[in-house]
């Protein structure tokens, strides 16, 4: 999509492939090949924009406006992230809108390692890598890991215990467990409100990106909502209700109840 936008902008300013080839000291056939095969480095794109007096930022913004975003990665994409802990770290950092500089200042990754990870994330279509190690997310604000995927499984096995090991008593922190007996319609309404909450978090995160890095901290919402009963409580149920372990009491109705 980037090259399509760039080609349109070149036509707008009246720049031909022949003229462009002369300005950047390449053959016209090489220029045509780059656009035809959609094989162009970011540095070359920046050079073309400069000699054509086209704003690279405008090209990137236009491409972003028309580039579709996904809510999930494929199973193979998630497996690729799980194969490399540093790649997963950089991926999660990017989802949190960390800059390249913040990542290498915080974690023991070299600049080269971080750049290689970002290149790989670009290939996996999680981000779109830009000049100067900047990037644009290629996933939507509603992005979530696959329910049946390896990363969700990793979170359940490892991350959840580490997360809930905290005290939840810091500024802006809270921990609640709210049991309720609800109808299916009410449960679906709660689910919709949870989705609205995640959208609100995405909005606030986008707005707060304008603030200095020292004025922002990393927060994580880990929320589950399902029909459930603590197994230790289920073990104490009377035989008449053991058939149902989701909190709904099953009453015996028959001649002996009359």
C-alpha positions as CSV (number, residue, x, y, z in Angstrom):
1,X,0.0,0.0,0.0
2,X,2.9,2.4,0.7
3,X,4.2,2.1,-2.8
4,X,0.8,2.6,-4.3
5,X,0.5,5.9,-2.4
6,X,4.0,6.9,-3.3
7,X,3.3,6.1,-7.0
8,X,0.1,8.3,-6.8
9,X,2.1,11.2,-5.3
10,X,4.8,10.9,-7.9
11,X,2.1,11.3,-10.6
12,X,0.6,14.2,-8.7
13,X,3.9,16.2,-8.9
14,X,4.5,15.1,-12.4
15,X,7.6,13.0,-11.7
16,X,8.3,10.3,-14.2
17,X,10.3,7.1,-13.6
18,X,12.9,8.4,-16.1
19,X,13.3,11.7,-14.2
20,X,13.4,9.9,-10.9
21,X,16.1,7.5,-12.1
22,X,18.3,10.4,-13.1
23,X,17.8,12.2,-9.7
24,X,18.8,9.2,-7.6
25,X,21.3,7.8,-10.0
26,X,19.6,4.5,-10.8
27,X,18.4,3.0,-14.1
28,X,14.8,3.5,-15.1
29,X,14.4,-0.3,-15.3
30,X,15.5,-0.6,-11.7
31,X,13.0,2.0,-10.6
32,X,10.2,0.2,-12.5
33,X,11.3,-3.1,-10.9
34,X,11.2,-1.7,-7.4
35,X,7.6,-0.5,-7.9
36,X,6.5,-3.6,-9.8
37,X,7.9,-6.1,-7.4
38,X,7.0,-3.9,-4.4
39,X,10.5,-4.3,-3.1
40,X,11.8,-1.0,-1.7
41,X,13.7,-0.2,1.5
42,X,12.5,2.6,3.8
43,X,15.7,4.5,3.2
44,X,15.2,4.4,-0.6
45,X,11.6,5.6,-0.1
46,X,12.8,8.5,2.0
47,X,15.4,9.4,-0.8
48,X,12.7,9.3,-3.5
49,X,10.4,11.6,-1.4
50,X,13.2,14.0,-0.8
51,X,14.3,14.5,-4.4
52,X,10.6,14.6,-5.5
53,X,9.7,17.2,-2.8
54,X,7.0,14.8,-1.5
55,X,6.4,14.6,2.3
56,X,7.2,11.2,3.5
57,X,5.0,11.7,6.5
58,X,2.1,12.4,4.2
59,X,2.7,9.2,2.3
60,X,2.9,7.2,5.5
61,X,-0.3,8.8,6.8
62,X,-2.2,8.2,3.6
63,X,-1.2,4.6,3.6
64,X,-2.2,4.2,7.2
65,X,-5.7,5.6,6.4
66,X,-6.4,3.0,3.8
67,X,-4.5,0.0,5.3
68,X,-6.9,-2.5,6.8
69,X,-6.2,-3.5,10.4
70,X,-6.8,-6.9,12.0
71,X,-8.2,-7.8,15.4
72,X,-6.1,-11.1,15.6
73,X,-2.9,-12.6,14.4
74,X,-2.9,-16.0,12.7
75,X,-1.9,-19.1,14.5
76,X,1.4,-19.3,12.7
77,X,2.1,-15.6,13.5
78,X,1.6,-16.2,17.2
79,X,3.8,-19.3,17.1
80,X,6.6,-17.3,15.5
81,X,6.4,-14.8,18.4
82,X,6.5,-17.6,21.0
83,X,9.7,-19.1,19.4
84,X,11.7,-16.0,20.5
85,X,11.2,-14.4,23.9
86,X,12.9,-11.2,22.8
87,X,10.6,-11.0,19.8
88,X,7.6,-11.4,22.1
89,X,8.9,-8.8,24.4
90,X,9.3,-6.2,21.6
91,X,5.9,-7.2,20.2
92,X,4.2,-6.5,23.5
93,X,6.2,-3.3,23.9
94,X,5.0,-2.1,20.5
95,X,1.4,-3.0,21.4
96,X,1.9,-0.7,24.4
97,X,3.3,2.1,22.0
98,X,6.8,2.1,23.4
99,X,9.3,3.8,21.3
100,X,12.5,2.1,20.0
101,X,14.5,4.2,22.5
102,X,12.4,3.3,25.5
103,X,12.7,-0.4,24.7
104,X,16.5,-0.5,24.6
105,X,16.8,1.8,27.6
106,X,14.6,-0.4,29.7
107,X,15.6,-3.9,28.6
108,X,18.9,-5.6,27.9
109,X,18.5,-5.6,24.1
110,X,21.1,-4.1,21.9
111,X,20.1,-1.7,19.2
112,X,20.8,-4.3,16.6
113,X,18.7,-7.0,18.4
114,X,15.8,-4.6,18.7
115,X,16.0,-3.5,15.1
116,X,16.0,-7.2,13.9
117,X,13.0,-7.9,16.1
118,X,11.2,-4.9,14.6
119,X,12.0,-6.1,11.1
120,X,10.6,-9.5,12.0
121,X,7.5,-7.9,13.4
122,X,7.1,-6.0,10.2
123,X,7.3,-9.3,8.2
124,X,4.7,-10.8,10.6
125,X,2.5,-7.8,9.8
126,X,2.1,-6.8,13.5
127,X,3.8,-3.4,12.7
128,X,4.8,-1.4,9.7
129,X,8.4,-0.3,10.2
130,X,9.2,3.3,9.3
131,X,12.4,5.3,9.0
132,X,14.4,6.1,12.1
133,X,13.1,3.0,13.8
134,X,9.6,4.3,14.1
135,X,6.6,2.1,13.4
136,X,2.9,2.0,13.0
137,X,0.7,-0.8,14.5
138,X,-1.0,-2.9,11.9
139,X,-3.6,-4.2,14.3
140,X,-6.8,-2.5,15.4
141,X,-7.5,-1.0,18.9
142,X,-9.7,-4.0,19.5
143,X,-6.7,-6.4,19.0
144,X,-6.6,-9.5,21.2
145,X,-4.6,-12.7,21.2
146,X,-6.3,-15.8,19.8
147,X,-8.4,-17.6,22.4
148,X,-7.0,-21.0,21.3
149,X,-3.5,-19.7,20.5
150,X,-0.1,-20.3,22.1
151,X,0.3,-16.8,23.6
152,X,-3.1,-17.0,25.4
153,X,-2.0,-20.4,26.7
154,X,1.3,-19.0,27.9
155,X,-0.5,-16.2,29.7
156,X,-2.7,-18.7,31.5
157,X,0.2,-20.9,32.5
158,X,2.8,-18.3,33.5
159,X,1.7,-14.7,33.3
160,X,-1.6,-14.9,35.3
161,X,0.1,-16.2,38.5
162,X,2.8,-13.5,38.2
163,X,0.2,-10.8,37.7
164,X,-2.0,-11.7,40.6
165,X,1.1,-12.0,42.9
166,X,1.0,-8.2,43.2
167,X,-0.6,-6.2,46.1
168,X,-2.9,-4.1,43.9
169,X,-2.5,-1.2,46.3
170,X,-0.6,1.3,44.1
171,X,-2.0,4.5,42.6
172,X,-4.7,3.7,40.1
173,X,-4.6,0.0,41.0
174,X,-7.5,-2.2,42.1
175,X,-8.5,-5.8,42.5
176,X,-12.1,-6.9,42.7
177,X,-13.9,-10.2,42.6
178,X,-17.6,-9.6,42.1
179,X,-19.9,-12.7,42.2
180,X,-23.4,-12.4,40.7
181,X,-26.3,-14.5,39.6
182,X,-27.3,-13.2,36.2
183,X,-29.5,-14.1,33.2
184,X,-27.8,-14.9,29.9
185,X,-29.0,-11.5,28.5
186,X,-27.5,-9.7,31.5
187,X,-24.2,-11.6,31.1
188,X,-24.1,-10.5,27.4
189,X,-24.7,-6.9,28.5
190,X,-21.7,-7.1,30.8
191,X,-19.6,-8.5,28.0
192,X,-20.5,-5.6,25.8
193,X,-19.6,-3.2,28.6
194,X,-16.2,-4.9,28.9
195,X,-15.6,-4.4,25.2
196,X,-16.5,-0.7,25.7
197,X,-14.0,-0.5,28.5
198,X,-11.2,-1.9,26.4
199,X,-12.0,0.7,23.7
200,X,-11.9,3.4,26.3
201,X,-8.4,2.2,27.5
202,X,-7.2,2.3,23.9
203,X,-8.6,5.9,23.5
204,X,-6.9,7.1,26.7
205,X,-3.6,5.4,25.7
206,X,-3.7,7.2,22.4
207,X,-4.3,10.6,24.1
208,X,-1.6,10.1,26.7
209,X,1.0,9.4,24.1
210,X,1.4,13.1,23.8
211,X,2.6,13.3,27.4
212,X,6.3,12.9,28.4
213,X,7.4,9.3,29.0
214,X,8.1,10.0,32.6
215,X,4.4,11.0,33.1
216,X,3.2,7.6,32.0
217,X,3.5,4.1,33.5
218,X,2.6,0.6,32.4
219,X,-0.8,-0.6,33.5
220,X,-2.4,-3.9,32.6
221,X,-6.1,-4.9,32.7
222,X,-6.5,-8.6,33.2
223,X,-10.1,-9.4,33.3
224,X,-12.1,-12.5,33.1
225,X,-15.9,-13.0,33.1
226,X,-17.5,-16.4,32.9
227,X,-19.9,-18.8,34.5
228,X,-17.8,-20.3,37.3
229,X,-17.7,-21.7,40.8
230,X,-14.6,-22.2,43.0
231,X,-13.9,-26.0,42.9
232,X,-13.5,-26.1,46.7
233,X,-17.1,-24.7,47.0
234,X,-18.3,-27.2,44.4
235,X,-17.0,-30.0,46.5
236,X,-19.2,-28.9,49.4
237,X,-22.4,-29.0,47.3
238,X,-25.3,-31.2,48.4
239,X,-25.9,-34.3,46.1
240,X,-29.1,-32.8,44.8
241,X,-27.1,-29.9,43.2
242,X,-23.9,-31.6,42.2
243,X,-25.1,-32.1,38.7
244,X,-24.8,-28.4,38.1
245,X,-21.5,-26.8,39.0
246,X,-22.0,-23.3,37.7
247,X,-23.9,-21.8,40.6
248,X,-27.5,-22.6,39.5
249,X,-29.3,-24.7,42.0
250,X,-31.2,-27.7,40.6
251,X,-34.3,-28.6,42.6
252,X,-35.7,-32.1,42.7
253,X,-39.3,-32.1,41.6
254,X,-41.3,-35.3,42.0
255,X,-43.9,-37.1,44.1
256,X,-41.8,-36.9,47.3
257,X,-41.9,-33.1,47.1
258,X,-45.6,-33.0,47.4
